[in-house]
Amino acid sequence: SNADFSATADMENIEYDEGSGIYRVPVTITAKRYSNKVSVVSKQLYLEVALEDRGTCQKAITAATKGTVMNGCALGTVQIVGSNLLKVSGPASIVSQIDTAVATINVDGMSTDVTDSVVPVLYDADGNVIDTTKLTLSLSTVNISAQILNTKDVPIEFETTGTVAKDHVVTGIEYAPQSVRIKGETSVLNTVNKVTVPAEVLDVTDATSDIKNTVDISSYLPSGVSLVLASDAKIEVTVKVESMEKVSYEVPVENITIENQAENQNIKILVDTVSVEIAGSQSAMKKLSAGDIKGTIDASGITNGEHNAIVTIQVDDSLYQVTSTITVPVSAGDGTSQDEEEIETSTTKSTESTDAQTTTSTEKSSGTKKADTTDKNSKNN
C-alpha cells in the first residue's frame, strides 16, 4: 500500500528548469519494508517549489488582557515577565506583513494578581492574525502577569486664585464629573478621600465673565493611585463670574438683638427701621429680602444716655457684602429693658381699661337703681 513507501525531496538537490522557469527538487521513492527485496521502477519524479527571499524582523511583545475583573476591582499593571523581544524569520512576503506581536492573558472574574504562560500572536496592520506555520519564532510562549487592584470613588475639589475685576464676584465652580473612580492598593486607597486641584490652575484675576477651562486631573492624583477610566482625566470646568449690584434694605428693628446688656439697664432703639446696603451678585440679590437680614448690637460699652450704636449685620459672607458700617440711635438708662417696658405699658393700659369699664358699669347700675326708686315714689304719691 501507499503507507509502505516514502517519498523524499532533498532541498540540497534543488534545480532550476529553464524550459518551464520553475524550481524543482528530485523525489526519491523507497520501500519501508522488504527494501532488500523490493525495487522501485518509475520515471524521475520532481517536487515543484516556489522560492523567495528570506525575511527577518524583531517585535516587542505587547501585553493585553481579555475578560472583566471582579466587580469593585480594576486592572493595574499588565506586563511581560522576562524577555519580550520576539525574533521572526521566514518568507519575506509574510514577514513584511507583521505589524505587532501580542500576548493576551485572561482576567475574567479575577480579584487577585494573576500570571500565565501564553502564546504570542502576530497581527498585520489591519488587525488580522498572521499564520505562523511558515515562520520561525524565537519564543513559543511568554509569561505575562496582571495586577488586580481595588477601587474607590472620591470627589474632586477645585479652588481659585486671584481677585476678579472690581464690582464682580465668583459665584461658584461648575464641573463634571464631580467624582472619579481611582484604583490602587488598599493601604493607599484608605488614605485618599478626595482629589484636590491646586488653586493656581484656576486664576480669576481681573475676570469680568465666566472662565472656562479643561483640566487634566491625572497629574494631581495622590501617589500610588490612578484613574480606572483614562477618559475621566479631562474635566470641563466653568468658574461662574457675575457683576455685583447694591441694594438698600429697610430692616425692621425687631430683627436686631441687643447683647451684653448690663443688669437693670434699659436700651431702646430710637428708630423703627435700619437702612442697610448689601452688595452681591444679581442672582444672589434676587433671593434676599429685608426680613432675611439680622443684626446685633454689643451693649457691653454703652453707658446711660443717647448714643449711635454699631450694628453687626449677619448675612451669608460667601454671597453678600455689607457696604458700610451700620449705626442706629439708641437710648440707654436705668430700669427695665425695652421689651419689659413694652409689656409693662401694655399691662398698665389693660388695667386702666378694666378700671374704666368697672366705673362705667357701676355708674350705669347706680343710675338704674335711682330710676327705679323714683318710679316707686311716684306711684306711692
Phi, psi and omega in degrees: 000173180300331182291345181274359183234153176232148179241129183236129175244110182271114185295344177290341180262017182299143180220159182249124179267108183294331180296315181265343180073031180232160175266142180216154181236129178298141180251131179253126180259129178226152178272136179280330180237150178054039184297335180280349181247347183244133174239144183258124180242113178198167175287161182294126177260150181230148173254115180281134181231152175253131181247143172211172182295150177274133179243149177224154175202164176234135180227137173281126182285128179266135178274136179219167179230160171223152183093175182238130180291170182299148179303135182091358178243169179210156179287137173258232181281129175243122187210160175279131178266118184096202183292137177242016181264119182251125177258131184234137175223156181156194180305132183302327182294332179271315182301323182294343180276345185292124179251314181219158173236125187232135173246124187245130179249142181272121181243014185301123177076006184282144177234356177228166181303146182223145177227142182209159176257121185228160179271127177292143181244137180263140180230149173271183185295339179267004179085011178274143180286136179263131178291126184258009184297333180259009182247157175247124182250138180287339178232126178273329177217159175224153176269135182226140180237149178230126179271130179252122185246161173275165182232163180203139175268128180228148179283158175257138181235124178250147174230164179238160174230159180092174181236129180292171181298161180303141180063028174229162184209146173278121183259351178163172177234122180250136179199158178211140356287160179269353175214158180225159177259125180247163180227152180171180176294147183304319182297329179278316181302326181296340181265355183254121180245344179195165174249114183257124177267125184304149184299327184294346178291327180245091181265120183254015184306124177061020180290141177240357179210177182303144177248123179248139184207151173252120186246129175269108186275356184299328181281353181253009178287143177299153180299136176095359178231160177211169181282141175292317178251118180298333180293342179284354185292325183270116181247126176275119186240137175233119174269117183278121179238126180234154174285150181265151173228155182247134180228136178262132181241142173263101185271124179295145182295341176298339180274000182248126179253149179254124183245158177059035179283135181294152180298137180064017176260137180248117178244127183236131175280129190268007177233164181269329179223159179238129180277123182231126177260125182243138175247143179186176179293158181301318181293324181286322183294332179294338183265356186256138175230165181302326181292340181278346186269125179244161179208161178224150174242126177273109185269008186297336181249011183270125176259172181299143181123187179261138184216166167258109184265140178282133178255123175272114183275135183250106175224170178290108184297338180283346182243329189230156175228134174276124190283340182207171177286133183257129176232153176224149176283134178227157175239127181242139178197174178285152177125196183287161179288171181301318181294317180295324179296319179296321178294318181295316179299317180297320180293320180297314179299321181295320181293317179298320180295320180295318179297319180296319180294324180292318180297315180298318181295320181294318180299318180296322180293316180297319179298323180293318180295318179299319180296321180295318181296318180299318181295320182294317178298324181293324180288324181293324179288000000 
